[in-house]
Amino acid sequence: MKSSPRTRAKNARTTTKRWSRHVTETSHGLELEPSVFRGHDAGRIARSLKRSAERSRARKAGAYRSAMSMLTFYVNRGGKNLSPARRHTLERAKTELRRLFGQPARA
């Protein structure tokens, strides 16, 4: 029995909307500390990401790129659901991560 176009569209939407959850749950790129992104201290988040990126053997890029990519992925995944205070903390963590790796500051 064929499913209706409406059912197929709904199933496709459900599958594509959850890809980031799948990546978060199954990715082996970095072994992160539990609840690393829940902290309120931007410096602590950045140090934890740096430590995880430097220890990882599974990463395909440099430690800086891996750590920044993971942080950016988390911010983008949070999207509109992140409170302004939470977003600000995570953006400060990006700045701190750049500083820890000796990268130039962004304008």
PDB file as gemmi writes it, atoms N, CA and C in Angstrom:
CRYST1    1.000    1.000    1.000  90.00  90.00  90.00 P 1                      
ATOM      1  N   MET A   1       0.837  -1.184   0.000  1.00  0.00           N  
ATOM      2  CA  MET A   1       0.000   0.000   0.000  1.00  0.00           C  
ATOM      3  C   MET A   1       0.875   1.238   0.000  1.00  0.00           C  
ATOM      4  N   LYS A   2       0.559   2.168  -0.864  1.00  0.00           N  
ATOM      5  CA  LYS A   2       1.318   3.406  -0.962  1.00  0.00           C  
ATOM      6  C   LYS A   2       0.866   4.403   0.090  1.00  0.00           C  
ATOM      7  N   SER A   3       1.837   5.163   0.600  1.00  0.00           N  
ATOM      8  CA  SER A   3       1.460   6.219   1.539  1.00  0.00           C  
ATOM      9  C   SER A   3       1.126   7.478   0.752  1.00  0.00           C  
ATOM     10  N   SER A   4       0.340   8.312   1.359  1.00  0.00           N  
ATOM     11  CA  SER A   4      -0.076   9.530   0.674  1.00  0.00           C  
ATOM     12  C   SER A   4       1.091  10.516   0.617  1.00  0.00           C  
ATOM     13  N   PRO A   5       1.056  11.459  -0.327  1.00  0.00           N  
ATOM     14  CA  PRO A   5       2.110  12.473  -0.409  1.00  0.00           C  
ATOM     15  C   PRO A   5       2.238  13.260   0.903  1.00  0.00           C  
ATOM     16  N   ARG A   6       1.138  13.482   1.571  1.00  0.00           N  
ATOM     17  CA  ARG A   6       1.159  14.237   2.831  1.00  0.00           C  
ATOM     18  C   ARG A   6       1.950  13.472   3.900  1.00  0.00           C  
ATOM     19  N   THR A   7       1.739  12.162   3.976  1.00  0.00           N  
ATOM     20  CA  THR A   7       2.449  11.340   4.956  1.00  0.00           C  
ATOM     21  C   THR A   7       3.937  11.287   4.637  1.00  0.00           C  
ATOM     22  N   ARG A   8       4.262  11.130   3.358  1.00  0.00           N  
ATOM     23  CA  ARG A   8       5.674  11.086   2.961  1.00  0.00           C  
ATOM     24  C   ARG A   8       6.357  12.409   3.300  1.00  0.00           C  
ATOM     25  N   ALA A   9       5.700  13.518   3.044  1.00  0.00           N  
ATOM     26  CA  ALA A   9       6.278  14.829   3.345  1.00  0.00           C  
ATOM     27  C   ALA A   9       6.498  14.989   4.844  1.00  0.00           C  
ATOM     28  N   LYS A  10       5.544  14.533   5.635  1.00  0.00           N  
ATOM     29  CA  LYS A  10       5.670  14.636   7.090  1.00  0.00           C  
ATOM     30  C   LYS A  10       6.840  13.789   7.588  1.00  0.00           C  
ATOM     31  N   ASN A  11       6.963  12.563   7.068  1.00  0.00           N  
ATOM     32  CA  ASN A  11       8.060  11.689   7.474  1.00  0.00           C  
ATOM     33  C   ASN A  11       9.408  12.263   7.063  1.00  0.00           C  
ATOM     34  N   ALA A  12       9.501  12.823   5.871  1.00  0.00           N  
ATOM     35  CA  ALA A  12      10.754  13.409   5.405  1.00  0.00           C  
ATOM     36  C   ALA A  12      11.133  14.603   6.280  1.00  0.00           C  
ATOM     37  N   ARG A  13      10.168  15.412   6.637  1.00  0.00           N  
ATOM     38  CA  ARG A  13      10.422  16.583   7.474  1.00  0.00           C  
ATOM     39  C   ARG A  13      10.920  16.158   8.851  1.00  0.00           C  
ATOM     40  N   THR A  14      10.323  15.161   9.432  1.00  0.00           N  
ATOM     41  CA  THR A  14      10.726  14.669  10.745  1.00  0.00           C  
ATOM     42  C   THR A  14      12.163  14.160  10.705  1.00  0.00           C  
ATOM     43  N   THR A  15      12.504  13.440   9.666  1.00  0.00           N  
ATOM     44  CA  THR A  15      13.849  12.899   9.532  1.00  0.00           C  
ATOM     45  C   THR A  15      14.871  14.011   9.358  1.00  0.00           C  
ATOM     46  N   THR A  16      14.600  14.972   8.501  1.00  0.00           N  
ATOM     47  CA  THR A  16      15.573  16.022   8.231  1.00  0.00           C  
ATOM     48  C   THR A  16      15.683  17.012   9.375  1.00  0.00           C  
ATOM     49  N   LYS A  17      14.642  17.184  10.170  1.00  0.00           N  
ATOM     50  CA  LYS A  17      14.714  18.120  11.274  1.00  0.00           C  
ATOM     51  C   LYS A  17      15.570  17.597  12.419  1.00  0.00           C  
ATOM     52  N   ARG A  18      15.800  16.311  12.477  1.00  0.00           N  
ATOM     53  CA  ARG A  18      16.492  15.716  13.604  1.00  0.00           C  
ATOM     54  C   ARG A  18      17.944  15.323  13.302  1.00  0.00           C  
ATOM     55  N   TRP A  19      18.495  15.739  12.164  1.00  0.00           N  
ATOM     56  CA  TRP A  19      19.838  15.322  11.812  1.00  0.00           C  
ATOM     57  C   TRP A  19      20.866  15.800  12.832  1.00  0.00           C  
ATOM     58  N   SER A  20      20.688  17.002  13.388  1.00  0.00           N  
ATOM     59  CA  SER A  20      21.686  17.508  14.332  1.00  0.00           C  
ATOM     60  C   SER A  20      21.651  16.726  15.641  1.00  0.00           C  
ATOM     61  N   ARG A  21      20.490  16.258  16.018  1.00  0.00           N  
ATOM     62  CA  ARG A  21      20.392  15.422  17.215  1.00  0.00           C  
ATOM     63  C   ARG A  21      21.169  14.130  17.003  1.00  0.00           C  
ATOM     64  N   HIS A  22      21.000  13.547  15.818  1.00  0.00           N  
ATOM     65  CA  HIS A  22      21.711  12.322  15.483  1.00  0.00           C  
ATOM     66  C   HIS A  22      23.223  12.547  15.529  1.00  0.00           C  
ATOM     67  N   VAL A  23      23.685  13.657  14.967  1.00  0.00           N  
ATOM     68  CA  VAL A  23      25.110  13.971  14.974  1.00  0.00           C  
ATOM     69  C   VAL A  23      25.609  14.120  16.401  1.00  0.00           C  
ATOM     70  N   THR A  24      24.863  14.832  17.231  1.00  0.00           N  
ATOM     71  CA  THR A  24      25.258  15.055  18.613  1.00  0.00           C  
ATOM     72  C   THR A  24      25.367  13.741  19.380  1.00  0.00           C  
ATOM     73  N   GLU A  25      24.448  12.837  19.144  1.00  0.00           N  
ATOM     74  CA  GLU A  25      24.423  11.583  19.890  1.00  0.00           C  
ATOM     75  C   GLU A  25      25.432  10.555  19.387  1.00  0.00           C  
ATOM     76  N   THR A  26      25.792  10.595  18.100  1.00  0.00           N  
ATOM     77  CA  THR A  26      26.622   9.534  17.544  1.00  0.00           C  
ATOM     78  C   THR A  26      28.008   9.986  17.112  1.00  0.00           C  
ATOM     79  N   SER A  27      28.293  11.263  17.141  1.00  0.00           N  
ATOM     80  CA  SER A  27      29.585  11.756  16.685  1.00  0.00           C  
ATOM     81  C   SER A  27      30.708  11.304  17.609  1.00  0.00           C  
ATOM     82  N   HIS A  28      31.819  10.955  17.008  1.00  0.00           N  
ATOM     83  CA  HIS A  28      32.993  10.559  17.780  1.00  0.00           C  
ATOM     84  C   HIS A  28      34.117  11.570  17.605  1.00  0.00           C  
ATOM     85  N   GLY A  29      33.810  12.728  17.052  1.00  0.00           N  
ATOM     86  CA  GLY A  29      34.833  13.733  16.770  1.00  0.00           C  
ATOM     87  C   GLY A  29      35.558  14.209  18.004  1.00  0.00           C  
ATOM     88  N   LEU A  30      34.847  14.565  19.033  1.00  0.00           N  
ATOM     89  CA  LEU A  30      35.454  15.022  20.282  1.00  0.00           C  
ATOM     90  C   LEU A  30      34.733  14.344  21.438  1.00  0.00           C  
ATOM     91  N   GLU A  31      35.495  13.895  22.393  1.00  0.00           N  
ATOM     92  CA  GLU A  31      34.908  13.354  23.615  1.00  0.00           C  
ATOM     93  C   GLU A  31      34.777  14.514  24.591  1.00  0.00           C  
ATOM     94  N   LEU A  32      33.587  15.073  24.692  1.00  0.00           N  
ATOM     95  CA  LEU A  32      33.362  16.243  25.533  1.00  0.00           C  
ATOM     96  C   LEU A  32      33.034  15.844  26.963  1.00  0.00           C  
ATOM     97  N   GLU A  33      33.358  16.740  27.879  1.00  0.00           N  
ATOM     98  CA  GLU A  33      32.947  16.536  29.265  1.00  0.00           C  
ATOM     99  C   GLU A  33      31.422  16.594  29.311  1.00  0.00           C  
ATOM    100  N   PRO A  34      30.804  15.828  30.206  1.00  0.00           N  
ATOM    101  CA  PRO A  34      29.341  15.896  30.312  1.00  0.00           C  
ATOM    102  C   PRO A  34      28.891  17.309  30.675  1.00  0.00           C  
ATOM    103  N   SER A  35      27.882  17.779  30.028  1.00  0.00           N  
ATOM    104  CA  SER A  35      27.262  19.085  30.298  1.00  0.00           C  
ATOM    105  C   SER A  35      28.225  20.253  30.160  1.00  0.00           C  
ATOM    106  N   VAL A  36      29.198  20.141  29.276  1.00  0.00           N  
ATOM    107  CA  VAL A  36      30.181  21.219  29.115  1.00  0.00           C  
ATOM    108  C   VAL A  36      29.522  22.532  28.691  1.00  0.00           C  
ATOM    109  N   PHE A  37      28.489  22.476  27.885  1.00  0.00           N  
ATOM    110  CA  PHE A  37      27.856  23.698  27.380  1.00  0.00           C  
ATOM    111  C   PHE A  37      26.853  24.295  28.361  1.00  0.00           C  
ATOM    112  N   ARG A  38      26.586  23.640  29.438  1.00  0.00           N  
ATOM    113  CA  ARG A  38      25.601  24.143  30.401  1.00  0.00           C  
ATOM    114  C   ARG A  38      26.189  25.105  31.408  1.00  0.00           C  
ATOM    115  N   GLY A  39      27.509  25.190  31.464  1.00  0.00           N  
ATOM    116  CA  GLY A  39      28.171  26.062  32.430  1.00  0.00           C  
ATOM    117  C   GLY A  39      27.885  27.532  32.162  1.00  0.00           C  
ATOM    118  N   HIS A  40      28.121  28.347  33.182  1.00  0.00           N  
ATOM    119  CA  HIS A  40      27.891  29.790  33.055  1.00  0.00           C  
ATOM    120  C   HIS A  40      29.193  30.559  32.914  1.00  0.00           C  
ATOM    121  N   ASP A  41      30.323  29.850  32.979  1.00  0.00           N  
ATOM    122  CA  ASP A  41      31.627  30.481  32.887  1.00  0.00           C  
ATOM    123  C   ASP A  41      32.211  30.230  31.493  1.00  0.00           C  
ATOM    124  N   ALA A  42      32.315  31.295  30.692  1.00  0.00           N  
ATOM    125  CA  ALA A  42      32.798  31.169  29.317  1.00  0.00           C  
ATOM    126  C   ALA A  42      34.220  30.614  29.276  1.00  0.00           C  
ATOM    127  N   GLY A  43      35.050  31.023  30.219  1.00  0.00           N  
ATOM    128  CA  GLY A  43      36.425  30.539  30.259  1.00  0.00           C  
ATOM    129  C   GLY A  43      36.501  29.048  30.510  1.00  0.00           C  
ATOM    130  N   ARG A  44      35.655  28.567  31.382  1.00  0.00           N  
ATOM    131  CA  ARG A  44      35.637  27.136  31.700  1.00  0.00           C  
ATOM    132  C   ARG A  44      35.177  26.319  30.487  1.00  0.00           C  
ATOM    133  N   ILE A  45      34.168  26.815  29.776  1.00  0.00           N  
ATOM    134  CA  ILE A  45      33.687  26.140  28.566  1.00  0.00           C  
ATOM    135  C   ILE A  45      34.814  26.071  27.544  1.00  0.00           C  
ATOM    136  N   ALA A  46      35.503  27.203  27.328  1.00  0.00           N  
ATOM    137  CA  ALA A  46      36.580  27.262  26.338  1.00  0.00           C  
ATOM    138  C   ALA A  46      37.735  26.327  26.723  1.00  0.00           C  
ATOM    139  N   ARG A  47      38.128  26.324  27.991  1.00  0.00           N  
ATOM    140  CA  ARG A  47      39.222  25.449  28.424  1.00  0.00           C  
ATOM    141  C   ARG A  47      38.860  23.971  28.249  1.00  0.00           C  
ATOM    142  N   SER A  48      37.621  23.634  28.545  1.00  0.00           N  
ATOM    143  CA  SER A  48      37.169  22.256  28.394  1.00  0.00           C  
ATOM    144  C   SER A  48      37.199  21.828  26.926  1.00  0.00           C  
ATOM    145  N   LEU A  49      36.727  22.705  26.041  1.00  0.00           N  
ATOM    146  CA  LEU A  49      36.748  22.384  24.614  1.00  0.00           C  
ATOM    147  C   LEU A  49      38.175  22.250  24.106  1.00  0.00           C  
ATOM    148  N   LYS A  50      39.049  23.124  24.561  1.00  0.00           N  
ATOM    149  CA  LYS A  50      40.451  23.057  24.145  1.00  0.00           C  
ATOM    150  C   LYS A  50      41.070  21.734  24.587  1.00  0.00           C  
ATOM    151  N   ARG A  51      40.840  21.369  25.832  1.00  0.00           N  
ATOM    152  CA  ARG A  51      41.371  20.116  26.367  1.00  0.00           C  
ATOM    153  C   ARG A  51      40.857  18.917  25.557  1.00  0.00           C  
ATOM    154  N   SER A  52      39.562  18.905  25.288  1.00  0.00           N  
ATOM    155  CA  SER A  52      38.967  17.793  24.538  1.00  0.00           C  
ATOM    156  C   SER A  52      39.519  17.722  23.122  1.00  0.00           C  
ATOM    157  N   ALA A  53      39.660  18.873  22.480  1.00  0.00           N  
ATOM    158  CA  ALA A  53      40.153  18.896  21.100  1.00  0.00           C  
ATOM    159  C   ALA A  53      41.608  18.440  21.023  1.00  0.00           C  
ATOM    160  N   GLU A  54      42.416  18.838  21.985  1.00  0.00           N  
ATOM    161  CA  GLU A  54      43.827  18.451  21.966  1.00  0.00           C  
ATOM    162  C   GLU A  54      44.021  16.968  22.272  1.00  0.00           C  
ATOM    163  N   ARG A  55      43.154  16.385  23.063  1.00  0.00           N  
ATOM    164  CA  ARG A  55      43.262  14.962  23.418  1.00  0.00           C  
ATOM    165  C   ARG A  55      42.701  14.039  22.345  1.00  0.00           C  
ATOM    166  N   SER A  56      41.803  14.555  21.523  1.00  0.00           N  
ATOM    167  CA  SER A  56      41.101  13.719  20.560  1.00  0.00           C  
ATOM    168  C   SER A  56      42.037  13.159  19.488  1.00  0.00           C  
ATOM    169  N   ARG A  57      41.862  11.895  19.207  1.00  0.00           N  
ATOM    170  CA  ARG A  57      42.607  11.246  18.126  1.00  0.00           C  
ATOM    171  C   ARG A  57      41.732  11.112  16.870  1.00  0.00           C  
ATOM    172  N   ALA A  58      40.449  11.378  17.020  1.00  0.00           N  
ATOM    173  CA  ALA A  58      39.510  11.149  15.920  1.00  0.00           C  
ATOM    174  C   ALA A  58      39.284  12.386  15.062  1.00  0.00           C  
ATOM    175  N   ARG A  59      39.817  13.530  15.462  1.00  0.00           N  
ATOM    176  CA  ARG A  59      39.519  14.748  14.709  1.00  0.00           C  
ATOM    177  C   ARG A  59      40.233  14.759  13.361  1.00  0.00           C  
ATOM    178  N   LYS A  60      39.606  15.428  12.414  1.00  0.00           N  
ATOM    179  CA  LYS A  60      40.146  15.482  11.063  1.00  0.00           C  
ATOM    180  C   LYS A  60      40.878  16.798  10.804  1.00  0.00           C  
ATOM    181  N   ALA A  61      40.575  17.811  11.600  1.00  0.00           N  
ATOM    182  CA  ALA A  61      41.208  19.125  11.440  1.00  0.00           C  
ATOM    183  C   ALA A  61      42.060  19.402  12.673  1.00  0.00           C  
ATOM    184  N   GLY A  62      42.635  20.579  12.732  1.00  0.00           N  
ATOM    185  CA  GLY A  62      43.428  20.965  13.888  1.00  0.00           C  
ATOM    186  C   GLY A  62      42.562  21.115  15.129  1.00  0.00           C  
ATOM    187  N   ALA A  63      43.216  21.194  16.281  1.00  0.00           N  
ATOM    188  CA  ALA A  63      42.496  21.287  17.548  1.00  0.00           C  
ATOM    189  C   ALA A  63      41.629  22.549  17.614  1.00  0.00           C  
ATOM    190  N   TYR A  64      42.169  23.671  17.156  1.00  0.00           N  
ATOM    191  CA  TYR A  64      41.401  24.921  17.201  1.00  0.00           C  
ATOM    192  C   TYR A  64      40.137  24.813  16.364  1.00  0.00           C  
ATOM    193  N   ARG A  65      40.290  24.349  15.136  1.00  0.00           N  
ATOM    194  CA  ARG A  65      39.118  24.237  14.252  1.00  0.00           C  
ATOM    195  C   ARG A  65      38.089  23.271  14.808  1.00  0.00           C  
ATOM    196  N   SER A  66      38.532  22.169  15.379  1.00  0.00           N  
ATOM    197  CA  SER A  66      37.607  21.186  15.941  1.00  0.00           C  
ATOM    198  C   SER A  66      36.828  21.765  17.117  1.00  0.00           C  
ATOM    199  N   ALA A  67      37.542  22.451  18.018  1.00  0.00           N  
ATOM    200  CA  ALA A  67      36.887  23.027  19.190  1.00  0.00           C  
ATOM    201  C   ALA A  67      35.909  24.123  18.791  1.00  0.00           C  
ATOM    202  N   MET A  68      36.318  25.014  17.892  1.00  0.00           N  
ATOM    203  CA  MET A  68      35.446  26.113  17.466  1.00  0.00           C  
ATOM    204  C   MET A  68      34.248  25.563  16.701  1.00  0.00           C  
ATOM    205  N   SER A  69      34.471  24.538  15.910  1.00  0.00           N  
ATOM    206  CA  SER A  69      33.387  23.927  15.155  1.00  0.00           C  
ATOM    207  C   SER A  69      32.336  23.331  16.091  1.00  0.00           C  
ATOM    208  N   MET A  70      32.774  22.676  17.135  1.00  0.00           N  
ATOM    209  CA  MET A  70      31.842  22.076  18.086  1.00  0.00           C  
ATOM    210  C   MET A  70      31.036  23.156  18.809  1.00  0.00           C  
ATOM    211  N   LEU A  71      31.691  24.222  19.196  1.00  0.00           N  
ATOM    212  CA  LEU A  71      30.999  25.321  19.879  1.00  0.00           C  
ATOM    213  C   LEU A  71      29.994  25.994  18.944  1.00  0.00           C  
ATOM    214  N   THR A  72      30.403  26.251  17.720  1.00  0.00           N  
ATOM    215  CA  THR A  72      29.507  26.868  16.740  1.00  0.00           C  
ATOM    216  C   THR A  72      28.321  25.954  16.437  1.00  0.00           C  
ATOM    217  N   PHE A  73      28.581  24.658  16.316  1.00  0.00           N  
ATOM    218  CA  PHE A  73      27.517  23.690  16.073  1.00  0.00           C  
ATOM    219  C   PHE A  73      26.480  23.757  17.192  1.00  0.00           C  
ATOM    220  N   TYR A  74      26.952  23.820  18.436  1.00  0.00           N  
ATOM    221  CA  TYR A  74      26.031  23.878  19.570  1.00  0.00           C  
ATOM    222  C   TYR A  74      25.200  25.158  19.544  1.00  0.00           C  
ATOM    223  N   VAL A  75      25.834  26.288  19.249  1.00  0.00           N  
ATOM    224  CA  VAL A  75      25.111  27.565  19.190  1.00  0.00           C  
ATOM    225  C   VAL A  75      24.069  27.524  18.077  1.00  0.00           C  
ATOM    226  N   ASN A  76      24.460  27.031  16.913  1.00  0.00           N  
ATOM    227  CA  ASN A  76      23.519  26.965  15.788  1.00  0.00           C  
ATOM    228  C   ASN A  76      22.381  25.988  16.065  1.00  0.00           C  
ATOM    229  N   ARG A  77      22.689  24.897  16.738  1.00  0.00           N  
ATOM    230  CA  ARG A  77      21.652  23.918  17.054  1.00  0.00           C  
ATOM    231  C   ARG A  77      20.650  24.509  18.036  1.00  0.00           C  
ATOM    232  N   GLY A  78      21.130  25.328  18.968  1.00  0.00           N  
ATOM    233  CA  GLY A  78      20.237  25.975  19.930  1.00  0.00           C  
ATOM    234  C   GLY A  78      19.311  26.970  19.257  1.00  0.00           C  
ATOM    235  N   GLY A  79      19.826  27.654  18.251  1.00  0.00           N  
ATOM    236  CA  GLY A  79      19.021  28.586  17.462  1.00  0.00           C  
ATOM    237  C   GLY A  79      18.253  29.584  18.284  1.00  0.00           C  
ATOM    238  N   LYS A  80      16.980  29.724  17.958  1.00  0.00           N  
ATOM    239  CA  LYS A  80      16.118  30.698  18.634  1.00  0.00           C  
ATOM    240  C   LYS A  80      15.773  30.291  20.063  1.00  0.00           C  
ATOM    241  N   ASN A  81      16.060  29.045  20.412  1.00  0.00           N  
ATOM    242  CA  ASN A  81      15.727  28.575  21.763  1.00  0.00           C  
ATOM    243  C   ASN A  81      16.730  29.019  22.820  1.00  0.00           C  
ATOM    244  N   LEU A  82      17.879  29.529  22.394  1.00  0.00           N  
ATOM    245  CA  LEU A  82      18.867  30.009  23.361  1.00  0.00           C  
ATOM    246  C   LEU A  82      18.440  31.376  23.883  1.00  0.00           C  
ATOM    247  N   SER A  83      18.523  31.554  25.189  1.00  0.00           N  
ATOM    248  CA  SER A  83      18.203  32.864  25.759  1.00  0.00           C  
ATOM    249  C   SER A  83      19.330  33.824  25.402  1.00  0.00           C  
ATOM    250  N   PRO A  84      19.063  35.129  25.414  1.00  0.00           N  
ATOM    251  CA  PRO A  84      20.118  36.097  25.118  1.00  0.00           C  
ATOM    252  C   PRO A  84      21.320  35.955  26.058  1.00  0.00           C  
ATOM    253  N   ALA A  85      21.082  35.673  27.327  1.00  0.00           N  
ATOM    254  CA  ALA A  85      22.179  35.511  28.283  1.00  0.00           C  
ATOM    255  C   ALA A  85      23.020  34.280  27.932  1.00  0.00           C  
ATOM    256  N   ARG A  86      22.356  33.193  27.564  1.00  0.00           N  
ATOM    257  CA  ARG A  86      23.057  31.950  27.211  1.00  0.00           C  
ATOM    258  C   ARG A  86      23.885  32.155  25.954  1.00  0.00           C  
ATOM    259  N   ARG A  87      23.287  32.805  24.951  1.00  0.00           N  
ATOM    260  CA  ARG A  87      23.989  33.085  23.696  1.00  0.00           C  
ATOM    261  C   ARG A  87      25.218  33.958  23.966  1.00  0.00           C  
ATOM    262  N   HIS A  88      25.057  34.955  24.843  1.00  0.00           N  
ATOM    263  CA  HIS A  88      26.164  35.853  25.174  1.00  0.00           C  
ATOM    264  C   HIS A  88      27.311  35.075  25.828  1.00  0.00           C  
ATOM    265  N   THR A  89      26.989  34.166  26.738  1.00  0.00           N  
ATOM    266  CA  THR A  89      28.006  33.342  27.388  1.00  0.00           C  
ATOM    267  C   THR A  89      28.752  32.500  26.358  1.00  0.00           C  
ATOM    268  N   LEU A  90      28.024  31.904  25.433  1.00  0.00           N  
ATOM    269  CA  LEU A  90      28.656  31.052  24.429  1.00  0.00           C  
ATOM    270  C   LEU A  90      29.493  31.870  23.446  1.00  0.00           C  
ATOM    271  N   GLU A  91      29.052  33.076  23.118  1.00  0.00           N  
ATOM    272  CA  GLU A  91      29.850  33.951  22.250  1.00  0.00           C  
ATOM    273  C   GLU A  91      31.129  34.379  22.969  1.00  0.00           C  
ATOM    274  N   ARG A  92      31.051  34.618  24.274  1.00  0.00           N  
ATOM    275  CA  ARG A  92      32.255  34.943  25.049  1.00  0.00           C  
ATOM    276  C   ARG A  92      33.194  33.737  25.082  1.00  0.00           C  
ATOM    277  N   ALA A  93      32.616  32.536  25.119  1.00  0.00           N  
ATOM    278  CA  ALA A  93      33.427  31.322  25.091  1.00  0.00           C  
ATOM    279  C   ALA A  93      34.201  31.228  23.772  1.00  0.00           C  
ATOM    280  N   LYS A  94      33.587  31.652  22.672  1.00  0.00           N  
ATOM    281  CA  LYS A  94      34.287  31.670  21.388  1.00  0.00           C  
ATOM    282  C   LYS A  94      35.479  32.617  21.443  1.00  0.00           C  
ATOM    283  N   THR A  95      35.261  33.794  22.007  1.00  0.00           N  
ATOM    284  CA  THR A  95      36.342  34.771  22.136  1.00  0.00           C  
ATOM    285  C   THR A  95      37.465  34.204  22.999  1.00  0.00           C  
ATOM    286  N   GLU A  96      37.106  33.564  24.089  1.00  0.00           N  
ATOM    287  CA  GLU A  96      38.091  32.971  24.994  1.00  0.00           C  
ATOM    288  C   GLU A  96      38.837  31.831  24.306  1.00  0.00           C  
ATOM    289  N   LEU A  97      38.141  31.047  23.505  1.00  0.00           N  
ATOM    290  CA  LEU A  97      38.770  29.948  22.775  1.00  0.00           C  
ATOM    291  C   LEU A  97      39.803  30.494  21.789  1.00  0.00           C  
ATOM    292  N   ARG A  98      39.462  31.567  21.090  1.00  0.00           N  
ATOM    293  CA  ARG A  98      40.429  32.206  20.180  1.00  0.00           C  
ATOM    294  C   ARG A  98      41.667  32.643  20.951  1.00  0.00           C  
ATOM    295  N   ARG A  99      41.466  33.235  22.120  1.00  0.00           N  
ATOM    296  CA  ARG A  99      42.580  33.712  22.939  1.00  0.00           C  
ATOM    297  C   ARG A  99      43.459  32.541  23.392  1.00  0.00           C  
ATOM    298  N   LEU A 100      42.833  31.454  23.842  1.00  0.00           N  
ATOM    299  CA  LEU A 100      43.582  30.291  24.314  1.00  0.00           C  
ATOM    300  C   LEU A 100      44.455  29.673  23.225  1.00  0.00           C  
ATOM    301  N   PHE A 101      43.967  29.708  21.996  1.00  0.00           N  
ATOM    302  CA  PHE A 101      44.722  29.131  20.886  1.00  0.00           C  
ATOM    303  C   PHE A 101      45.615  30.151  20.201  1.00  0.00           C  
ATOM    304  N   GLY A 102      45.621  31.391  20.686  1.00  0.00           N  
ATOM    305  CA  GLY A 102      46.486  32.411  20.094  1.00  0.00           C  
ATOM    306  C   GLY A 102      46.035  32.882  18.734  1.00  0.00           C  
ATOM    307  N   GLN A 103      44.745  32.810  18.488  1.00  0.00           N  
ATOM    308  CA  GLN A 103      44.181  33.260  17.223  1.00  0.00           C  
ATOM    309  C   GLN A 103      43.841  34.748  17.312  1.00  0.00           C  
ATOM    310  N   PRO A 104      43.849  35.466  16.196  1.00  0.00           N  
ATOM    311  CA  PRO A 104      43.493  36.892  16.250  1.00  0.00           C  
ATOM    312  C   PRO A 104      42.023  37.081  16.621  1.00  0.00           C  
ATOM    313  N   ALA A 105      41.753  38.152  17.339  1.00  0.00           N  
ATOM    314  CA  ALA A 105      40.383  38.472  17.750  1.00  0.00           C  
ATOM    315  C   ALA A 105      39.563  38.887  16.529  1.00  0.00           C  
ATOM    316  N   ARG A 106      38.291  38.583  16.589  1.00  0.00           N  
ATOM    317  CA  ARG A 106      37.369  38.972  15.513  1.00  0.00           C  
ATOM    318  C   ARG A 106      36.851  40.377  15.786  1.00  0.00           C  
ATOM    319  N   ALA A 107      36.553  41.083  14.728  1.00  0.00           N  
ATOM    320  CA  ALA A 107      36.021  42.449  14.878  1.00  0.00           C  
ATOM    321  C   ALA A 107      34.553  42.446  15.183  1.00  0.00           C  
TER     322      ALA A 107                                                      
END                                                                             
